[in-house]
Amino acid sequence: MENKTSGIGFKIGTTAIIWGFATGMLAICIPIISMTGSGVILPLAVIVGTTISTIVVWLSSGRTLPKITEKDTNNPDSSS
């Protein structure tokens, strides 16, 4: 099997999705904070979680994805 690395486009797309959801969660935090009076704990948790997720995505550059070739699909019994 050949190895194909995940490109920078994958990282940018994943980061955009993560921060898109985080923006929505921060928008939801505004009325929740005013109703509960919890302060900055909830938005801070959203930002910290999003930051950690983004760091994990960008540090996962050493991972490779196996590329399936026609030879692999014709012989499913090979375990090499």
GUMARNU-192400 format. One line per field, with one value per atom (N, C-alpha, C, CB): residue number from 1; atom name; y, z, x. Coordinates in Angstrom, 1 decimal. Each point is the difference from the previous one (the first is absolute). Glycine has a CB too. Layout:
<nodes>
resi (NUM ...)
name (CA ...)
py (Y ...)
pz (Z ...)
px (X ...)
</nodes>
This chain:
<nodes>
resi (1 1 1 1 2 2 2 2 3 3 3 3 4 4 4 4 5 5 5 5 6 6 6 6 7 7 7 7 8 8 8 8 9 9 9 9 10 10 10 10 11 11 11 11 12 12 12 12 13 13 13 13 14 14 14 14 15 15 15 15 16 16 16 16 17 17 17 17 18 18 18 18 19 19 19 19 20 20 20 20 21 21 21 21 22 22 22 22 23 23 23 23 24 24 24 24 25 25 25 25 26 26 26 26 27 27 27 27 28 28 28 28 29 29 29 29 30 30 30 30 31 31 31 31 32 32 32 32 33 33 33 33 34 34 34 34 35 35 35 35 36 36 36 36 37 37 37 37 38 38 38 38 39 39 39 39 40 40 40 40 41 41 41 41 42 42 42 42 43 43 43 43 44 44 44 44 45 45 45 45 46 46 46 46 47 47 47 47 48 48 48 48 49 49 49 49 50 50 50 50 51 51 51 51 52 52 52 52 53 53 53 53 54 54 54 54 55 55 55 55 56 56 56 56 57 57 57 57 58 58 58 58 59 59 59 59 60 60 60 60 61 61 61 61 62 62 62 62 63 63 63 63 64 64 64 64 65 65 65 65 66 66 66 66 67 67 67 67 68 68 68 68 69 69 69 69 70 70 70 70 71 71 71 71 72 72 72 72 73 73 73 73 74 74 74 74 75 75 75 75 76 76 76 76 77 77 77 77 78 78 78 78 79 79 79 79 80 80 80 80)
name (N CA C CB N CA C CB N CA C CB N CA C CB N CA C CB N CA C CB N CA C CB N CA C CB N CA C CB N CA C CB N CA C CB N CA C CB N CA C CB N CA C CB N CA C CB N CA C CB N CA C CB N CA C CB N CA C CB N CA C CB N CA C CB N CA C CB N CA C CB N CA C CB N CA C CB N CA C CB N CA C CB N CA C CB N CA C CB N CA C CB N CA C CB N CA C CB N CA C CB N CA C CB N CA C CB N CA C CB N CA C CB N CA C CB N CA C CB N CA C CB N CA C CB N CA C CB N CA C CB N CA C CB N CA C CB N CA C CB N CA C CB N CA C CB N CA C CB N CA C CB N CA C CB N CA C CB N CA C CB N CA C CB N CA C CB N CA C CB N CA C CB N CA C CB N CA C CB N CA C CB N CA C CB N CA C CB N CA C CB N CA C CB N CA C CB N CA C CB N CA C CB N CA C CB N CA C CB N CA C CB N CA C CB N CA C CB N CA C CB N CA C CB N CA C CB N CA C CB N CA C CB N CA C CB N CA C CB N CA C CB)
py (-1.2 1.2 1.2 -1.2 2.2 1.3 0.9 -0.2 1.1 0.9 1.3 -1.2 1.9 1.3 0.9 -0.9 2.0 0.8 0.9 -0.1 0.5 0.9 1.4 -1.5 2.3 1.3 1.1 -0.7 1.9 1.2 0.4 0.7 -1.1 0.4 -0.7 0.3 -1.6 -0.7 0.7 -2.1 2.6 0.7 1.3 -1.1 1.8 1.3 -0.2 1.0 -2.0 -0.3 -0.5 -0.6 -0.2 -0.5 1.1 -2.2 3.1 1.1 1.0 -0.2 0.4 0.9 -0.6 0.7 -2.0 -0.7 0.2 -1.7 1.4 0.1 1.4 -1.8 2.8 1.4 0.5 0.4 -1.0 0.4 -0.5 -0.2 -1.0 -0.5 0.8 -2.3 2.6 0.8 1.3 -1.2 1.9 1.3 -0.1 0.7 -1.8 -0.3 -0.2 -0.9 0.1 -0.2 1.3 -2.4 3.2 1.3 0.9 -0.2 0.1 0.8 -0.5 0.5 -1.8 -0.6 0.3 -1.8 2.0 0.3 1.4 -1.4 2.3 1.4 0.0 0.9 -1.6 0.0 -0.9 0.5 -1.6 -0.9 0.7 -2.0 2.8 0.7 1.0 -0.3 1.0 1.0 -0.7 1.6 -2.8 -0.7 -0.6 -0.4 -0.2 -0.8 0.8 -2.0 3.1 0.7 -0.7 1.2 -2.2 -0.8 0.7 -1.9 3.1 0.7 -0.5 0.4 -0.4 -0.3 -1.5 2.3 -3.1 -1.4 -0.7 0.0 0.1 -0.7 0.4 -0.2 1.6 0.3 -0.3 1.8 -1.8 -0.3 -1.5 1.8 -2.7 -1.4 -0.2 -0.5 1.2 -0.1 0.3 0.5 0.6 0.5 -0.9 2.3 -2.8 -1.0 -1.3 1.1 -1.6 -1.2 0.1 -0.6 1.7 0.3 0.1 1.1 -0.4 0.2 -1.4 2.3 -3.1 -1.3 -0.9 0.2 -0.1 -0.8 0.5 -0.3 1.6 0.5 -0.4 1.9 -1.9 -0.4 -1.4 1.7 -2.6 -1.4 -0.2 -0.6 1.3 -0.1 0.4 0.5 0.6 0.5 -0.8 2.2 -2.9 -0.8 -1.4 1.3 -1.7 -1.3 -0.2 -0.2 1.0 0.0 -1.3 2.5 -3.2 -1.2 -1.2 0.9 -0.8 -1.1 -0.2 0.3 -1.5 -0.3 -0.9 0.3 -0.1 -0.8 -1.0 1.9 -3.2 -1.0 0.2 -1.6 1.5 0.1 -1.4 2.3 -2.5 -1.4 0.0 -0.3 -0.7 -0.1 -1.1 0.8 -0.9 -1.0 -1.4 1.5 -1.7 -1.3 -0.4 0.5 0.4 -0.3 -0.4 1.6 -1.0 -0.4 -1.3 2.4 -2.8 -1.3 -1.2 1.2 -1.0 -1.1 0.3 -0.6 0.4 0.4 -0.9 0.9 -2.1 -0.9 0.3 -1.7 2.6 0.4 0.8 -0.1 -0.2 0.7 0.7 -1.6 2.1 0.6 1.4 -1.8)
pz (0.0 0.0 0.0 1.2 -1.9 0.0 1.1 -2.5 3.0 1.1 -0.6 1.7 -1.3 -0.5 1.3 -2.2 2.2 1.2 -0.1 0.3 0.8 -0.1 -0.1 1.4 -2.3 -0.4 1.0 -2.4 2.0 0.9 -0.2 -0.2 -1.0 -0.2 1.0 -2.4 2.7 1.0 1.4 -1.3 1.6 1.3 0.1 0.2 -1.3 -0.1 0.1 -1.4 0.6 0.0 1.4 -2.4 3.0 1.4 1.0 -0.6 0.5 0.9 -0.2 0.0 -1.3 -0.2 0.6 -2.1 2.0 0.5 1.6 -2.0 2.6 1.4 0.5 0.0 -0.6 0.4 -0.3 -0.2 -0.9 -0.4 1.1 -2.4 2.9 1.1 1.3 -1.1 1.3 1.2 0.0 0.2 -1.4 -0.1 0.4 -1.8 1.3 0.4 1.4 -2.2 2.8 1.5 0.8 -0.4 -0.1 0.7 -0.1 -0.4 -0.7 -0.2 0.9 -2.3 2.5 0.9 1.5 -1.7 2.0 1.3 0.5 -0.4 -0.5 0.4 0.8 -2.0 1.5 0.8 1.2 -2.0 1.9 1.2 1.1 -1.6 1.4 1.0 0.7 -1.2 0.4 0.7 0.8 -1.9 1.5 0.8 1.3 -2.2 2.0 1.2 0.8 -1.3 0.8 0.7 0.3 1.0 -1.9 0.2 -0.3 -0.5 -0.1 -0.3 -1.3 2.4 -2.3 -1.2 -0.1 0.1 0.8 0.0 -1.3 2.5 -2.9 -1.2 -1.3 1.2 -1.5 -1.2 0.1 -0.3 1.5 0.1 -0.3 1.7 -1.3 -0.2 -1.5 2.2 -2.9 -1.5 -0.7 0.2 0.2 -0.6 0.2 0.3 1.0 0.3 -0.8 2.3 -2.3 -0.7 -1.5 1.7 -2.3 -1.4 -0.3 -0.2 1.1 -0.2 0.0 1.0 0.0 0.1 -1.2 2.5 -3.0 -1.2 -1.2 0.9 -1.0 -1.2 0.1 -0.1 1.3 0.2 -0.4 1.8 -1.4 -0.3 -1.5 2.2 -2.9 -1.5 -0.6 0.1 0.3 -0.7 0.4 -0.1 1.2 0.4 -0.5 2.0 -2.7 -0.5 -1.4 1.4 -1.7 -1.3 -0.4 0.2 0.8 -0.2 -0.4 1.6 -1.6 -0.3 -1.5 2.2 -2.6 -1.5 -0.1 -0.5 -0.7 -0.3 -1.0 0.6 -0.5 -1.0 -1.2 1.8 -3.0 -1.2 -0.6 -0.5 0.2 -0.5 -1.5 1.9 -2.3 -1.5 -0.5 0.3 -1.7 -0.6 0.3 -1.9 2.2 0.4 1.3 -1.3 2.2 1.4 -0.1 1.0 -2.0 -0.1 -0.7 0.0 -0.8 -0.7 0.8 -2.1 3.2 0.8 1.4 -1.7 2.2 1.4 1.0 -0.9 0.5 1.0 0.4 -0.9 0.2 0.3 1.3 -2.4 3.3 1.3 0.2 0.9 -2.0 0.1 0.1 -1.2)
px (0.8 -0.8 0.9 -1.8 1.3 0.7 -0.6 0.5 0.4 -0.5 -0.3 1.3 -2.4 -0.3 -0.2 -1.1 1.9 -0.2 -1.1 2.4 -3.1 -1.1 0.6 -1.5 1.0 0.5 -0.4 0.1 0.4 -0.3 -1.5 2.4 -3.0 -1.4 -0.9 0.5 -0.2 -0.7 0.0 0.5 0.7 0.2 -0.8 2.2 -2.1 -0.8 -1.5 1.9 -2.3 -1.5 -0.5 0.2 0.6 -0.4 0.1 0.9 0.1 0.1 -1.2 2.5 -2.9 -1.2 -1.3 1.2 -1.3 -1.2 0.0 -0.1 1.2 0.1 -0.3 1.8 -1.2 -0.2 -1.4 2.4 -3.0 -1.4 -0.9 0.6 -0.5 -0.8 0.3 -0.1 1.3 0.3 -0.6 2.2 -2.3 -0.6 -1.5 1.6 -2.3 -1.3 -0.2 -0.4 1.3 -0.1 0.2 0.8 0.1 0.2 -1.2 2.4 -3.1 -1.2 -1.1 0.6 -0.7 -1.0 0.4 -0.5 1.7 0.5 -0.6 2.1 -2.3 -0.4 -1.3 1.1 -2.2 -1.2 0.1 -1.3 2.0 0.2 0.7 0.1 0.9 0.7 -0.9 2.1 -2.9 -0.9 -1.1 0.4 -0.8 -1.0 0.5 -1.2 2.4 0.6 0.9 -0.3 0.9 1.0 1.3 -1.9 2.2 1.2 1.3 -1.4 1.4 1.2 0.7 0.2 1.1 0.8 0.4 0.8 -1.3 0.4 -0.4 -0.2 -1.0 -0.5 0.7 -2.2 2.3 0.7 1.5 -1.6 2.2 1.4 0.2 0.3 -1.3 0.1 -0.1 -1.0 0.2 -0.2 1.3 -2.4 3.0 1.2 1.2 -0.8 0.9 1.1 -0.2 0.2 -1.4 -0.2 0.2 -1.7 1.3 0.3 1.5 -2.3 3.0 1.4 0.7 -0.1 -0.2 0.6 -0.3 -0.2 -1.0 -0.4 0.8 -2.3 2.5 0.7 1.5 -1.6 2.2 1.4 0.1 0.3 -1.2 0.1 -0.1 -1.1 0.2 -0.1 1.4 -2.5 3.1 1.2 1.2 -1.0 1.0 1.2 -0.1 0.2 -1.3 -0.2 0.6 -2.0 3.0 0.6 0.8 0.1 0.4 0.8 -0.8 1.6 -2.9 -0.9 -0.1 -1.3 1.2 -0.2 -1.2 2.5 -3.1 -1.2 0.4 -1.6 1.2 0.4 -0.9 0.7 -0.1 -0.7 -0.2 1.1 -2.4 -0.4 0.3 -1.7 2.4 0.3 -0.9 2.4 -2.4 -0.8 0.5 -0.5 1.8 0.5 -0.5 2.1 -2.3 -0.6 -1.4 1.6 -2.4 -1.4 -0.2 -0.5 1.4 -0.1 0.3 0.5 0.4 0.4 -0.3 1.8 -3.0 -0.3 0.6 -2.1 2.6 0.6 1.4 -1.5 2.1 1.4 0.0 0.7 0.2 0.1 1.3 -1.6 2.2 1.3 0.0 0.9)
</nodes>
